Every structure is written in structure tokens, then in C-alpha cells.
Amino acid sequence: MSWVKRLVGSRPFQKATGIVAAEYLRLVWNTNRFVVEPEGIYESVDRDAPVIIAMWHGQHFLMPFVKRPHHRVKTLVSRHRDGEINALAAERLGVGAIRGSGSHGGEFLGKGGVSGFKEMLSALQEGYIVALTADIPKVARVAGLGIVKLASASGRPIYPIAIATRRRLELKNWDRTALNLPFGRAARVAGEPIRVAADADGAALETARRALEASLNAATARAYALADGPPESRGRG
């Protein structure tokens, strides 16, 4: 193993990187001017709590700041080495980490998926809001069945959420990662809650999956439109 891999895999490096990442995101959040849609979204979430928060991978970095002080939140984080840094950053920002990942088919097999699914169910039963990315692994903007099955098994609604900042760097990778930058305009948008019956069959689960995917795409498009503003205003900060 090279010294670089040993360094990156070391606990001190991961902890320091997690702290830096968390504090940078705090700077981004505190220096952007946010528009929120729809009005009254927090009241709706509180009425339905605990809820499941869905987001697209690569657009999720500012999600820890969406919660209010009285919310208890946990998020699903990959067991990959990079996931350790994400988990440490999330925990510094007041969000607990559940380690695991889903399969392409949404069955939560392998890679800690089964235990992660059970932990998310337990967290919801204990009153925690649970947040996770909805994408199928390595396939951007295609929702998997896993999050829909979690809603069915728990009886909790899914709230699709999107956050965008005007000032950002967009990577040309599989999940179209947006690296949010400080000192600009931003938006956070929520879609209508999606509820899945406990006895939902395969067809009903697929219908809910498609509805979630469409709602997340619509919320994302709206968040970017609000953050970017009309064409004539772009470039003015």
C-alpha cells in the first residue's frame, strides 16, 4: 500500500478532512441568500414527522443545514473509505450516520445494505428524520426502489428535497456533483410528500418510484431556476 493510501485511510486524516469539509459547508450556508419553497414546508414536515428525506447524489452537501434545532436526523452513508469522511462531517453538523448502501435493484443486499435498512427503520421508529440519496448507485437521477420500500415498511412519507446555489462548480462525473460556493444566491425546494402503502405490490412500488423520480427532478429544476435567476441577472452575484 502506498503512503498516500495509508495517509488517506488514516483516522487522523479522515477526521481533519471531515472537520474542514463541515466548516466549509457551514461557510457556504451562512453566506448564501436562500429562497425557500413552498411556504410552510417546515410546518408540513413537523406534522408528518418523522419523515424520509430524499435527495439526488452529488446535490446533497448542504442537506445537514435544512434541519431545524428540534429535528433529530440521521443519514445513510456509504461504507466506502470516502464515506467515513462524509460521516464525520455530517456528525460535526449534528446529523447522525447510518453506514450502509443499497443495491441496484433496491433490495438492499450486500455492502451493509440489509443492516443499513434495518437501522433506518429503527431510526424512524425512534422519531428520527432519515435522509438518503435516491439514485441507483452509479446511475444519476434514476430513483431506486430501496427508498420506496423504506417508506412502505415504515409508514413514513418521503419528502423530495433539492438545494442549489448560483455560485457552484459542476463536475463531469456520474452524479453531476455540484460543489457549492459561498457568497451568492441559493434556493431550497421541497416536493409534495410521497406516501407508500404498507401492502404495496410491485406495480404500486414502481409507481411510487417513478413519482419520486419525477418530483425530485422537478424540485431540482426549480431550485436551480430560483438560484440562477433570470438570464439578465446572472453574473451579478
C-alpha angles and dihedrals in degrees: 000000000000121000089247092058091045090051094047091046094049119108095231092053093047092047093049092047091048091052093048091047092049094049092046090053089049088055091050092050095047096047100047123085108230132210114198127205135223106027111237095025093137092053089052092050092048091052091052098037133173092050138167115246115210124196139161119259113254092028096068107085097104095044095104089067095056092077122090123228094263093052120100109205138184127183134202111245127185119253089228117116091256088054090066090063090047091050093050092048092048092049091051087055093052100263121121120226128232110194118219144077141226130244126242090258094050093242093121094230121157131357091067091301099135093049090044091053091050091048091052091051090050092048092053090048088053091054100260122141107234121212126192142153114262100207124112105248111277092000111099123217095004111115118221128219094244097084090044091053089050089055091049094047095045101037089228124131124244118235113200109216133187131183126189136176124202091223108061146127115235117207123211095229133119096278097038090238115212113207104205118222129204131249105042146083123297143175139206120199133184127201127217113287116264117218124197123198119239090235095046112149126212094279093049092048091051091049090052091047091054091046091052092049092050092046093049091049091049093048091048093050091048093048091052092046091052094045095046095042124198116332094253091059097050117111094031095096 
